[in-house]
Amino acid sequence: MGLAKPEPAVLRICAALGMALLLLLTGCSSTPPNPRYAEPAAAPYIPARLSPEQANDVTIHAVGLVGTPYRHGGNTPDGGFDCSGLIRYVYKTGAGVTAPRTVSMLADWGQPVPANSLQTGDLVVFTLGGVASHAGIYVGEGRFVHAPSTGGEVRLDRLASLYWSRQQVAFRRP
């Protein structure tokens, strides 16, 4: 004894109901997006004038100058450095690249870099009232080398320190 064959219209209705149920169950099993959390974006590619080896040389050279006295307008290890003089000297001797001599010119040099894409050898440029006021060289792990002020010396500081974290900062890749 066999079962009766269902009508084609009944088969279509059952198939449609089955698909609707499947879609409903699939939708219920997914987690709705959390508006307060977004997956971190992948770091964008920012072109660089420096090879990775040159960027490494710039970084090592900058760290090697920590302790050199500050001097307004200074641009040599023997005479001391101001911030832009330090950058110009390090890029020239470490990578053979001539950097601009003033902070205002450094603020436009190279390409802007988002914080999540920082690499060693990138520039750290601080602004005050919309005007570039200070600069340093990023050396990795949230640190930068710079020549901070009269009476001071070239030093290594953290971007997350109380003072520097309160400053407006931009990053540039030569």
TIVODO-522726 format. One record per residue (C-alpha): residue number from 1; residue in three letters; x, y, z. Coordinates in nm, 2 decimals. Layout:
// TIVODO-522726
[NUM ALA [X Y Z]]
...
This chain:
// TIVODO-522726
[1 MET [0.00 0.00 0.00]]
[2 GLY [0.15 0.33 -0.10]]
[3 LEU [0.11 0.69 0.01]]
[4 ALA [-0.08 0.93 -0.22]]
[5 LYS [0.13 1.17 -0.43]]
[6 PRO [0.10 1.53 -0.31]]
[7 GLU [-0.02 1.79 -0.56]]
[8 PRO [0.25 2.01 -0.73]]
[9 ALA [0.09 2.32 -0.57]]
[10 VAL [0.12 2.17 -0.22]]
[11 LEU [0.49 2.09 -0.29]]
[12 ARG [0.56 2.45 -0.39]]
[13 ILE [0.39 2.58 -0.08]]
[14 CYS [0.59 2.34 0.14]]
[15 ALA [0.91 2.44 -0.03]]
[16 ALA [0.84 2.81 0.02]]
[17 LEU [0.75 2.76 0.38]]
[18 GLY [1.07 2.55 0.44]]
[19 MET [1.28 2.83 0.28]]
[20 ALA [1.11 3.10 0.49]]
[21 LEU [1.17 2.89 0.81]]
[22 LEU [1.54 2.84 0.71]]
[23 LEU [1.59 3.21 0.65]]
[24 LEU [1.42 3.30 0.98]]
[25 LEU [1.63 3.05 1.18]]
[26 THR [1.95 3.17 1.01]]
[27 GLY [1.87 3.53 1.09]]
[28 CYS [1.80 3.45 1.45]]
[29 SER [2.13 3.27 1.50]]
[30 SER [2.34 3.57 1.40]]
[31 THR [2.46 3.83 1.65]]
[32 PRO [2.34 4.19 1.58]]
[33 PRO [2.63 4.44 1.54]]
[34 ASN [2.73 4.63 1.84]]
[35 PRO [2.72 5.00 1.75]]
[36 ARG [2.98 5.09 2.02]]
[37 TYR [3.24 4.85 1.88]]
[38 ALA [3.38 4.83 1.54]]
[39 GLU [3.65 4.59 1.42]]
[40 PRO [3.98 4.77 1.39]]
[41 ALA [4.05 4.87 1.04]]
[42 ALA [4.36 4.73 0.87]]
[43 ALA [4.64 4.97 0.86]]
[44 PRO [4.64 5.14 0.52]]
[45 TYR [4.95 5.13 0.30]]
[46 ILE [5.13 5.46 0.31]]
[47 PRO [5.41 5.50 0.05]]
[48 ALA [5.76 5.58 0.19]]
[49 ARG [6.06 5.75 0.04]]
[50 LEU [6.28 5.54 0.28]]
[51 SER [6.34 5.17 0.25]]
[52 PRO [6.29 4.97 0.56]]
[53 GLU [6.67 4.96 0.61]]
[54 GLN [6.69 5.34 0.58]]
[55 ALA [6.41 5.38 0.83]]
[56 ASN [6.60 5.15 1.07]]
[57 ASP [6.92 5.35 1.02]]
[58 VAL [6.73 5.68 1.09]]
[59 THR [6.59 5.53 1.40]]
[60 ILE [6.92 5.39 1.53]]
[61 HIS [7.10 5.72 1.45]]
[62 ALA [6.83 5.93 1.63]]
[63 VAL [6.85 5.71 1.94]]
[64 GLY [7.23 5.74 1.93]]
[65 LEU [7.20 6.12 1.96]]
[66 VAL [7.00 6.11 2.29]]
[67 GLY [7.19 6.32 2.54]]
[68 THR [7.32 6.57 2.28]]
[69 PRO [7.26 6.93 2.41]]
[70 TYR [6.97 7.14 2.28]]
[71 ARG [7.07 7.46 2.10]]
[72 HIS [6.83 7.69 1.92]]
[73 GLY [6.92 7.68 1.55]]
[74 GLY [7.16 7.39 1.61]]
[75 ASN [7.21 7.12 1.35]]
[76 THR [7.52 6.92 1.45]]
[77 PRO [7.61 6.68 1.73]]
[78 ASP [7.90 6.91 1.83]]
[79 GLY [7.70 7.23 1.83]]
[80 GLY [7.37 7.08 1.96]]
[81 PHE [7.03 7.05 1.80]]
[82 ASP [6.69 7.21 1.79]]
[83 CYS [6.41 6.98 1.69]]
[84 SER [6.41 7.04 1.31]]
[85 GLY [6.79 7.05 1.30]]
[86 LEU [6.80 6.71 1.47]]
[87 ILE [6.55 6.57 1.21]]
[88 ARG [6.74 6.72 0.92]]
[89 TYR [7.08 6.58 1.04]]
[90 VAL [6.94 6.23 1.12]]
[91 TYR [6.77 6.19 0.78]]
[92 LYS [7.07 6.32 0.59]]
[93 THR [7.33 6.11 0.77]]
[94 GLY [7.11 5.80 0.83]]
[95 ALA [6.93 5.78 0.50]]
[96 GLY [7.09 6.04 0.26]]
[97 VAL [6.76 6.23 0.25]]
[98 THR [6.74 6.60 0.29]]
[99 ALA [6.46 6.70 0.52]]
[100 PRO [6.32 7.05 0.54]]
[101 ARG [6.48 7.27 0.80]]
[102 THR [6.18 7.42 0.98]]
[103 VAL [5.90 7.26 1.17]]
[104 SER [5.64 7.43 0.96]]
[105 MET [5.79 7.28 0.65]]
[106 LEU [5.82 6.94 0.82]]
[107 ALA [5.45 6.95 0.89]]
[108 ASP [5.38 6.92 0.51]]
[109 TRP [5.67 6.69 0.42]]
[110 GLY [5.59 6.34 0.30]]
[111 GLN [5.25 6.17 0.35]]
[112 PRO [5.01 6.19 0.64]]
[113 VAL [5.00 5.86 0.84]]
[114 PRO [4.73 5.75 1.08]]
[115 ALA [4.84 5.65 1.43]]
[116 ASN [4.76 5.28 1.37]]
[117 SER [5.01 5.28 1.07]]
[118 LEU [5.31 5.44 1.24]]
[119 GLN [5.65 5.29 1.15]]
[120 THR [6.00 5.37 1.28]]
[121 GLY [6.15 5.66 1.10]]
[122 ASP [5.81 5.85 1.07]]
[123 LEU [5.78 6.20 1.18]]
[124 VAL [5.59 6.31 1.49]]
[125 VAL [5.47 6.67 1.45]]
[126 PHE [5.30 6.86 1.73]]
[127 THR [5.08 7.17 1.67]]
[128 LEU [4.97 7.45 1.89]]
[129 GLY [4.68 7.66 1.79]]
[130 GLY [4.69 7.50 1.44]]
[131 VAL [5.06 7.59 1.39]]
[132 ALA [5.33 7.33 1.38]]
[133 SER [5.54 7.39 1.69]]
[134 HIS [5.76 7.09 1.75]]
[135 ALA [5.87 6.76 1.58]]
[136 GLY [6.05 6.44 1.65]]
[137 ILE [6.13 6.10 1.50]]
[138 TYR [5.91 5.80 1.59]]
[139 VAL [6.14 5.51 1.70]]
[140 GLY [5.87 5.24 1.78]]
[141 GLU [5.67 5.12 2.08]]
[142 GLY [5.50 5.46 2.12]]
[143 ARG [5.83 5.65 2.17]]
[144 PHE [6.00 5.93 1.98]]
[145 VAL [6.33 6.11 1.98]]
[146 HIS [6.33 6.49 1.99]]
[147 ALA [6.53 6.80 2.10]]
[148 PRO [6.28 6.95 2.34]]
[149 SER [6.38 7.29 2.46]]
[150 THR [6.65 7.54 2.57]]
[151 GLY [6.86 7.40 2.86]]
[152 GLY [6.76 7.04 2.77]]
[153 GLU [6.90 6.77 2.56]]
[154 VAL [6.79 6.53 2.29]]
[155 ARG [6.58 6.27 2.46]]
[156 LEU [6.35 5.98 2.41]]
[157 ASP [5.99 6.03 2.52]]
[158 ARG [5.66 5.84 2.51]]
[159 LEU [5.37 5.97 2.31]]
[160 ALA [5.14 5.84 2.59]]
[161 SER [5.32 6.05 2.86]]
[162 LEU [5.10 6.30 3.05]]
[163 TYR [5.25 6.60 2.87]]
[164 TRP [5.27 6.47 2.51]]
[165 SER [4.94 6.29 2.52]]
[166 ARG [4.76 6.62 2.57]]
[167 GLN [4.92 6.78 2.26]]
[168 GLN [4.77 6.77 1.92]]
[169 VAL [4.99 6.55 1.70]]
[170 ALA [5.01 6.45 1.34]]
[171 PHE [5.23 6.18 1.19]]
[172 ARG [5.41 6.20 0.85]]
[173 ARG [5.60 5.95 0.64]]
[174 PRO [5.88 6.09 0.43]]
